[in-house]
């Protein structure tokens, strides 16, 4: 169809300017048959120009005969068959000829389907582009359920079309409707139909469990029969045009809040298609009482994922790392997640709870998890230091006991004694500790002073502690033996 202005311009150029049909078609960017049709409407019968002969003309009867027997035969195969029969042209011309001669399927008329109130709803996913959340680019999908009688729409956006989101869409839709339709129609969604072979349909097990809980019949429509669920298709088109177009939003929660407001206002107050004098809201009031009542408890609509905790106190879930107690590492754990929160379970015990993050490569931590790990590491270091001191210098046990009784910092004292141990060795530290205990000067400064005095008396320089890279031998204690033993052996060998 062309505009009235274009039709008027064709008539003006033909009658007023005396342009030929071909010139009018070329200058206005129209097909010459369109120009002829407009002129016929004004009472002008355009001169029919006999078409030029074509090299395909002798083969037209053969093409027509083959298409009558094989209506779906491809033009590429017909081209090869014609080449074998002497055709010397190219495949593009054959493609155009076949397109003109191929038998057209008769137009199919569809009967308008009517449903009773509370009887049926139609469900579908719709893709709405991408959603940027931090560094993550996620697909934005809309779950749409429309009641077939009243045309009330439920709309919820999800960052994907996975089965847990599909289930959650149903649960939230039933809660918003305040009831359950008896039949739900689906097309060949992977979330609904796992496999279809002829008339045999294998539904998704989770959908079967959901339908058993809410007592509705899941009914897949026939393949390539979009008219059977045209109400949800039209609802999706309505959502695209009346809600989503040119709309701005900050995140998933924001667009879902706007969607809930829109479906409860503008979408409910639009005219009802069965009676334009009424609104969808009024039709839903008639339908609401005929929906099946909701069960006492909602169907569990969460993601359940088994995860492996490694050596670090974190688990990886949906592109991010979440902290766990450090005593639950190297175990198989289970994550239960919804749109707002994730819970991490070890068996039946909930060991961690986090707000869900839709970003990627983030590390989400509970402060108490890290604090407990640091505290345990500190205690472990103190215990390792105490054990090393006890093996190197037995008097350190009594020394540190007095430090603890005086409510002084045992950890700091242990660390400073280990520095002296690394600088002078186990024997000198033991001697200094014994003297400090005998004098009742139990503090690290006294021990260091005793060490310095003893070394000065022997003509040795003050000890210097040289930090080295820690290794598996860092805590090794070497107690030197008295060299007098070797002198005694030398004397025994002397004649």
C-alpha positions as CSV (number, residue, x, y, z in Angstrom):
1,X,0.0,0.0,0.0
2,X,1.1,3.5,-0.8
3,X,-0.1,6.8,0.6
4,X,-2.8,9.0,-0.9
5,X,-0.1,11.6,-1.6
6,X,1.9,9.2,-3.7
7,X,-1.2,8.2,-5.6
8,X,-2.0,11.8,-6.3
9,X,1.6,12.4,-7.5
10,X,1.4,9.4,-9.9
11,X,-1.8,10.8,-11.4
12,X,-0.3,14.3,-11.8
13,X,2.9,13.1,-13.4
14,X,1.0,10.8,-15.8
15,X,-1.8,13.2,-16.9
16,X,-0.2,16.5,-16.3
17,X,3.5,16.0,-17.1
18,X,2.9,13.1,-19.6
19,X,5.6,10.9,-18.0
20,X,5.6,7.3,-19.1
21,X,4.9,4.6,-16.5
22,X,8.5,3.4,-16.4
23,X,9.8,6.9,-15.6
24,X,7.2,7.5,-12.9
25,X,8.1,4.1,-11.3
26,X,11.8,4.8,-11.4
27,X,11.7,8.4,-10.0
28,X,9.2,7.6,-7.2
29,X,11.0,4.3,-6.3
30,X,7.9,2.2,-7.1
31,X,7.3,-1.0,-9.0
32,X,5.7,-0.4,-12.4
33,X,2.7,-2.6,-11.6
34,X,2.0,-0.3,-8.6
35,X,1.9,2.7,-10.9
36,X,-0.4,0.7,-13.3
37,X,-2.7,-0.2,-10.5
38,X,-3.1,3.4,-9.4
39,X,-3.8,4.5,-12.9
40,X,-6.5,1.8,-13.4
41,X,-8.2,3.2,-10.3
42,X,-8.5,6.6,-12.1
43,X,-10.0,4.9,-15.2
44,X,-6.8,4.7,-17.3
45,X,-6.0,1.4,-18.8
46,X,-2.2,1.4,-19.2
47,X,-0.8,0.0,-22.3
48,X,0.5,-3.5,-21.7
49,X,4.0,-4.0,-23.1
50,X,4.6,-7.5,-24.3
51,X,7.4,-9.0,-22.1
52,X,10.6,-9.8,-23.8
53,X,11.5,-13.3,-24.6
54,X,13.6,-15.1,-22.0
55,X,16.0,-18.1,-22.3
56,X,14.0,-19.7,-19.5
57,X,10.7,-19.6,-21.4
58,X,11.1,-23.1,-23.0
59,X,11.7,-24.6,-19.5
60,X,8.7,-23.0,-17.8
61,X,6.4,-26.0,-18.4
62,X,9.0,-28.3,-16.9
63,X,9.3,-26.0,-13.8
64,X,5.6,-25.9,-13.3
65,X,5.2,-29.6,-13.6
66,X,8.0,-30.3,-11.0
67,X,6.5,-27.7,-8.6
68,X,3.1,-29.3,-8.9
69,X,4.6,-32.7,-7.9
70,X,7.1,-31.3,-5.4
71,X,5.8,-28.0,-4.0
72,X,8.8,-27.6,-1.6
73,X,11.5,-28.4,-4.2
74,X,14.3,-25.9,-3.8
75,X,15.3,-23.5,-6.7
76,X,18.9,-24.7,-6.4
77,X,17.9,-28.2,-7.2
78,X,15.7,-27.1,-10.1
79,X,18.6,-25.0,-11.5
80,X,20.8,-28.2,-11.6
81,X,18.0,-30.1,-13.3
82,X,17.6,-27.4,-15.9
83,X,21.3,-27.2,-16.6
84,X,21.2,-30.9,-17.4
85,X,18.4,-30.1,-19.9
86,X,20.3,-27.4,-21.7
87,X,19.6,-24.2,-19.7
88,X,22.5,-21.8,-20.0
89,X,21.4,-18.9,-17.7
90,X,22.3,-18.2,-14.1
91,X,20.7,-19.4,-10.8
92,X,19.4,-15.9,-9.8
93,X,17.0,-15.7,-12.7
94,X,15.7,-19.3,-11.9
95,X,15.2,-18.3,-8.3
96,X,13.0,-15.4,-9.3
97,X,11.0,-17.5,-11.8
98,X,10.5,-20.3,-9.2
99,X,9.3,-17.8,-6.7
100,X,6.7,-16.5,-9.1
101,X,5.6,-20.0,-10.2
102,X,5.7,-21.9,-6.9
103,X,2.1,-22.8,-5.7
104,X,1.0,-20.6,-2.8
105,X,-0.4,-22.2,0.3
106,X,-4.0,-21.4,0.7
107,X,-4.7,-18.8,3.5
108,X,-5.8,-20.5,6.7
109,X,-8.7,-18.9,8.7
110,X,-8.5,-19.2,12.5
111,X,-11.5,-19.4,14.7
112,X,-11.4,-17.0,17.7
113,X,-10.8,-18.9,20.9
114,X,-12.9,-18.1,23.9
115,X,-12.3,-19.3,27.4
116,X,-14.2,-19.3,30.6
117,X,-13.2,-17.2,33.6
118,X,-10.5,-18.8,35.7
119,X,-10.0,-21.6,33.1
120,X,-6.8,-20.7,31.4
121,X,-3.6,-18.6,31.4
122,X,-0.8,-18.4,28.8
123,X,2.9,-18.2,29.7
124,X,6.0,-17.2,27.7
125,X,9.5,-15.8,28.0
126,X,10.5,-12.6,26.1
127,X,14.0,-11.3,25.5
128,X,14.6,-7.6,26.2
129,X,18.3,-7.2,25.4
130,X,21.2,-6.9,27.9
131,X,21.5,-5.7,31.4
132,X,24.8,-4.1,32.5
133,X,25.5,-4.7,36.2
134,X,29.0,-3.6,37.2
135,X,31.4,-5.7,35.1
136,X,28.7,-8.3,34.3
137,X,26.6,-8.1,31.1
138,X,23.6,-10.3,31.7
139,X,20.6,-11.1,29.4
140,X,17.4,-9.5,30.4
141,X,14.4,-11.7,30.1
142,X,10.7,-11.0,30.9
143,X,8.5,-13.7,32.3
144,X,4.9,-13.0,31.2
145,X,1.7,-14.7,32.3
146,X,-1.7,-13.5,31.0
147,X,-5.1,-14.7,32.1
148,X,-6.9,-15.7,29.0
149,X,-10.3,-14.4,30.1
150,X,-9.6,-11.1,31.8
151,X,-6.3,-10.4,30.0
152,X,-4.7,-9.4,33.3
153,X,-0.9,-9.4,32.8
154,X,1.8,-10.5,35.2
155,X,5.3,-9.2,34.3
156,X,8.6,-10.0,36.0
157,X,12.1,-9.4,34.7
158,X,15.0,-11.9,35.4
159,X,18.7,-11.9,34.5
160,X,18.3,-15.1,32.5
161,X,15.7,-17.7,31.5
162,X,16.9,-20.6,33.7
163,X,14.5,-23.1,35.2
164,X,14.6,-21.6,38.8
165,X,13.6,-18.2,37.4
166,X,10.8,-19.9,35.4
167,X,9.4,-21.5,38.6
168,X,9.7,-18.3,40.5
169,X,7.7,-16.5,37.9
170,X,4.9,-18.9,38.3
171,X,4.9,-18.7,42.1
172,X,4.9,-14.9,42.1
173,X,2.2,-14.7,39.4
174,X,-0.1,-17.0,41.3
175,X,0.5,-14.9,44.5
176,X,-0.3,-11.7,42.6
177,X,-3.4,-13.1,41.0
178,X,-4.6,-14.6,44.3
179,X,-5.4,-17.9,42.7
180,X,-4.4,-20.5,40.1
181,X,-5.9,-21.0,36.6
182,X,-6.9,-24.6,35.8
183,X,-4.8,-24.8,32.6
184,X,-1.6,-23.2,31.6
185,X,-0.5,-23.1,27.9
186,X,3.1,-23.2,26.8
187,X,4.9,-23.4,23.5
188,X,8.1,-25.4,23.0
189,X,10.1,-23.6,25.8
190,X,13.0,-25.6,27.1
191,X,11.7,-24.8,30.6
192,X,8.5,-26.5,29.8
193,X,9.1,-29.2,27.1
194,X,12.2,-31.4,27.5
195,X,11.4,-33.5,24.4
196,X,8.7,-33.9,21.9
197,X,8.3,-36.8,19.5
198,X,5.2,-36.7,17.5
199,X,2.3,-36.7,19.9
200,X,4.5,-37.8,22.8
201,X,5.6,-34.9,25.0
202,X,8.1,-35.1,27.9
203,X,7.6,-32.2,30.3
204,X,10.3,-30.8,32.5
205,X,10.2,-32.6,35.9
206,X,10.3,-29.3,37.8
207,X,7.2,-28.1,35.9
208,X,5.4,-31.4,36.6
209,X,6.2,-30.9,40.4
210,X,5.0,-27.3,40.2
211,X,1.8,-28.3,38.5
212,X,1.2,-31.0,41.1
213,X,1.7,-28.5,43.9
214,X,-0.7,-25.9,42.5
215,X,-3.1,-28.3,40.8
216,X,-3.0,-26.9,37.3
217,X,-2.7,-28.7,34.0
218,X,0.5,-27.8,32.0
219,X,-0.5,-28.0,28.3
220,X,2.0,-27.4,25.5
221,X,0.5,-26.1,22.3
222,X,1.1,-27.7,18.9
223,X,4.3,-26.9,17.0
224,X,4.1,-23.8,14.8
225,X,0.6,-23.0,16.1
226,X,1.2,-19.5,17.6
227,X,-2.5,-18.7,17.3
228,X,-3.2,-21.1,20.2
229,X,-1.3,-18.8,22.6
230,X,-1.8,-15.5,20.8
231,X,-2.9,-13.7,23.9
232,X,0.5,-13.9,25.6
233,X,2.1,-13.0,22.3
234,X,0.0,-9.9,22.1
235,X,0.6,-9.1,25.8
236,X,4.4,-9.2,25.1
237,X,4.0,-6.9,22.2
238,X,1.9,-4.6,24.4
239,X,4.7,-4.7,27.1
240,X,7.3,-3.8,24.5
241,X,5.3,-0.8,23.2
242,X,3.5,0.5,26.2
243,X,6.0,-0.2,29.0
244,X,9.6,-1.0,27.9
245,X,10.0,1.4,25.0
246,X,12.2,4.4,26.0
247,X,12.1,3.4,29.7
248,X,15.1,4.1,31.9
249,X,16.0,2.0,35.0
250,X,19.0,1.6,37.3
251,X,19.0,-2.1,38.0
252,X,16.9,-5.3,38.1
253,X,15.1,-4.3,41.3
254,X,14.2,-0.9,39.8
255,X,12.7,-2.3,36.5
256,X,10.7,-4.9,38.5
257,X,9.3,-2.2,40.8
258,X,8.3,-0.2,37.7
259,X,6.8,-3.3,36.1
260,X,4.7,-4.0,39.2
261,X,3.4,-0.5,39.3
262,X,2.5,-0.5,35.6
263,X,0.7,-3.9,35.7
264,X,-1.3,-2.7,38.7
265,X,-2.3,0.6,37.1
266,X,-2.2,1.3,33.3
267,X,-2.2,-2.3,32.2
268,X,-5.2,-3.1,34.5
269,X,-7.2,0.0,33.4
270,X,-6.9,-0.6,29.6
271,X,-10.1,-1.5,27.7
272,X,-11.1,-5.1,27.9
273,X,-11.0,-6.6,24.4
274,X,-14.3,-8.6,24.8
275,X,-16.2,-5.5,25.8
276,X,-14.7,-2.1,25.2
277,X,-17.0,-0.4,27.7
278,X,-15.3,-2.4,30.5
279,X,-11.7,-2.5,31.7
280,X,-9.4,-5.4,32.4
281,X,-9.7,-4.6,36.1
282,X,-13.4,-5.1,36.0
283,X,-13.1,-8.4,34.0
284,X,-10.5,-9.7,36.5
285,X,-12.9,-9.0,39.4
286,X,-15.3,-11.4,37.7
287,X,-12.6,-13.9,37.1
288,X,-10.8,-13.8,40.5
289,X,-13.4,-15.7,42.4
290,X,-13.2,-18.6,39.9
291,X,-9.5,-19.2,40.2
292,X,-8.3,-22.2,42.2
293,X,-7.3,-21.2,45.7
294,X,-3.6,-21.1,46.6
295,X,-2.1,-23.9,48.6
296,X,-1.1,-23.3,52.2
297,X,2.6,-23.0,51.4
298,X,4.3,-21.7,48.3
299,X,6.4,-23.9,46.1
300,X,10.1,-23.6,46.8
301,X,11.3,-21.3,44.1
302,X,15.1,-21.1,44.6
303,X,18.2,-22.2,42.8
304,X,20.0,-25.2,44.3
305,X,23.6,-25.6,43.4
306,X,26.2,-28.0,44.8
307,X,29.6,-26.3,45.2
308,X,33.0,-27.4,46.3
309,X,34.9,-25.3,48.9
310,X,38.6,-25.3,48.3
311,X,41.5,-24.4,50.7
312,X,40.4,-20.8,51.0
313,X,37.2,-19.9,53.0
314,X,35.2,-19.0,49.9
315,X,32.8,-20.7,47.5
316,X,32.2,-19.7,43.9
317,X,28.6,-19.1,42.8
318,X,27.3,-17.4,39.7
319,X,30.5,-15.5,38.8
320,X,31.3,-14.3,42.4
321,X,33.0,-15.6,45.6
322,X,31.2,-15.7,48.9
323,X,32.9,-16.2,52.3
324,X,32.3,-19.2,54.5
325,X,33.5,-20.1,58.0
326,X,37.2,-21.2,57.8
327,X,36.4,-24.5,59.5
328,X,34.2,-25.6,56.5
329,X,36.8,-25.5,53.8
330,X,37.5,-28.5,51.5
331,X,33.9,-29.8,51.8
332,X,31.0,-30.2,49.5
333,X,28.4,-27.5,50.3
334,X,25.0,-26.6,48.9
335,X,23.9,-23.1,47.8
336,X,20.2,-22.0,47.9
337,X,19.6,-18.7,46.2
338,X,16.8,-16.4,45.2
339,X,16.9,-13.0,43.6
340,X,18.0,-11.2,46.8
341,X,19.8,-13.7,49.0
342,X,22.0,-16.8,49.0
343,X,22.2,-19.3,51.8
344,X,25.2,-21.7,52.1
345,X,24.4,-25.0,53.8
346,X,26.6,-27.8,55.2
347,X,24.2,-30.7,55.4
348,X,21.1,-29.2,57.1
349,X,23.0,-26.4,58.8
350,X,23.1,-22.9,57.4
351,X,26.7,-21.7,57.8
352,X,26.6,-18.4,55.8
353,X,24.1,-15.9,54.4
354,X,24.9,-13.2,51.9
355,X,23.0,-10.7,49.8
356,X,23.1,-11.8,46.2
357,X,25.5,-10.0,43.9
358,X,24.7,-9.8,40.1
359,X,28.1,-8.3,39.3
360,X,31.0,-10.6,38.4
361,X,34.5,-11.3,39.9
362,X,33.4,-9.9,43.2
363,X,34.5,-11.2,46.6
364,X,31.7,-11.0,49.2
365,X,32.7,-11.4,52.8
366,X,31.0,-11.6,56.2
367,X,33.3,-9.8,58.7
368,X,33.0,-12.5,61.3
369,X,34.3,-15.1,58.9
370,X,37.5,-13.2,58.3
371,X,37.9,-12.1,62.0
372,X,37.6,-15.7,63.2
373,X,40.2,-16.9,60.6
374,X,42.6,-14.1,61.6
375,X,42.1,-14.9,65.3
376,X,42.7,-18.6,64.8
377,X,45.8,-17.9,62.7
378,X,47.1,-15.6,65.4
379,X,46.6,-18.2,68.1
380,X,48.2,-20.8,65.9
381,X,51.3,-18.6,65.4
382,X,51.5,-18.0,69.2
383,X,51.3,-21.7,69.8
384,X,54.0,-22.5,67.3
385,X,56.2,-19.8,68.9
386,X,55.6,-21.2,72.4
387,X,56.4,-24.7,71.2
388,X,59.6,-23.5,69.5
389,X,60.7,-21.6,72.6
390,X,60.0,-24.6,74.8
391,X,62.1,-26.9,72.7
392,X,65.0,-24.3,72.4
393,X,65.0,-23.0,76.0
394,X,63.2,-24.9,78.7
395,X,63.2,-22.0,81.0
396,X,61.0,-20.0,78.6
397,X,58.0,-21.9,79.9
398,X,58.4,-20.6,83.5
399,X,59.3,-17.2,82.1
400,X,56.2,-16.9,80.0
401,X,54.0,-18.3,82.8
402,X,55.1,-15.4,85.0
403,X,54.4,-13.0,82.1
404,X,50.8,-14.4,81.9
405,X,50.3,-14.1,85.6
406,X,51.2,-10.5,85.5
407,X,48.6,-10.0,82.7
408,X,51.2,-8.9,80.2
409,X,51.1,-9.6,76.5
410,X,52.3,-13.2,76.1
411,X,52.2,-13.0,72.3
412,X,54.4,-10.0,72.0
413,X,56.8,-11.4,74.6
414,X,57.0,-14.7,72.6
415,X,57.7,-12.9,69.4
416,X,60.5,-10.8,70.9
417,X,62.1,-13.9,72.6
418,X,62.1,-15.7,69.2
419,X,64.0,-12.7,67.8
420,X,66.6,-13.1,70.5
421,X,66.7,-16.9,69.8
422,X,67.3,-16.2,66.1
423,X,70.1,-13.8,66.9
424,X,72.1,-15.7,69.6
425,X,71.0,-19.3,69.5
426,X,69.3,-21.6,72.0
427,X,72.2,-21.9,74.5
428,X,72.7,-18.2,75.1
429,X,68.9,-17.6,75.4
430,X,68.6,-20.4,77.9
431,X,71.4,-18.9,80.1
432,X,69.9,-15.4,79.9
433,X,66.4,-16.7,80.9
434,X,67.8,-18.7,83.9
435,X,69.6,-15.6,85.2
436,X,66.5,-13.4,84.6
437,X,64.4,-15.8,86.6
438,X,67.0,-16.0,89.4
439,X,67.1,-12.2,89.7
440,X,63.3,-11.9,89.3
441,X,63.7,-9.5,86.4
442,X,61.1,-11.2,84.2
443,X,60.8,-9.0,81.2
444,X,62.3,-9.1,77.7
445,X,64.5,-6.1,78.2
446,X,66.3,-7.8,81.0
447,X,66.9,-10.9,79.0
448,X,68.3,-8.8,76.1
449,X,70.5,-6.9,78.6
450,X,71.9,-10.1,80.0
451,X,72.6,-11.5,76.6
452,X,74.5,-8.3,75.6
453,X,76.5,-8.2,78.8
454,X,77.5,-11.9,78.5
455,X,78.6,-11.4,74.9
456,X,80.5,-8.3,75.8
457,X,82.4,-10.1,78.5
458,X,83.5,-12.7,75.9
459,X,84.5,-10.0,73.5
460,X,81.7,-10.7,71.1
461,X,79.7,-8.0,69.3
462,X,76.0,-7.3,70.1
463,X,73.7,-9.9,68.4
464,X,72.1,-8.9,65.1
465,X,68.9,-10.6,64.0
466,X,68.8,-11.1,60.3
467,X,65.3,-11.9,58.9
468,X,65.2,-14.6,56.3
469,X,62.5,-16.0,54.0
470,X,60.3,-18.4,55.9
471,X,60.5,-22.0,54.8
472,X,59.8,-25.5,56.1
473,X,63.0,-25.2,58.2
474,X,62.1,-21.8,59.8
475,X,61.1,-23.3,63.2
476,X,64.0,-25.7,63.3
477,X,65.9,-25.5,66.6
478,X,69.6,-26.4,66.7
479,X,71.2,-26.7,70.1
480,X,75.0,-26.5,69.9
481,X,77.1,-29.0,71.8
482,X,80.0,-28.2,74.1
483,X,83.3,-28.3,72.2
484,X,85.1,-29.7,75.2
485,X,83.8,-33.1,74.1
486,X,85.9,-32.9,71.0
487,X,89.0,-31.7,73.0
488,X,88.6,-34.8,75.2
489,X,88.6,-37.1,72.1
490,X,91.8,-35.4,70.9
491,X,93.6,-35.9,74.2
492,X,92.7,-39.6,74.2
493,X,94.4,-40.1,70.8
494,X,97.6,-38.3,71.8
495,X,100.4,-40.9,72.6
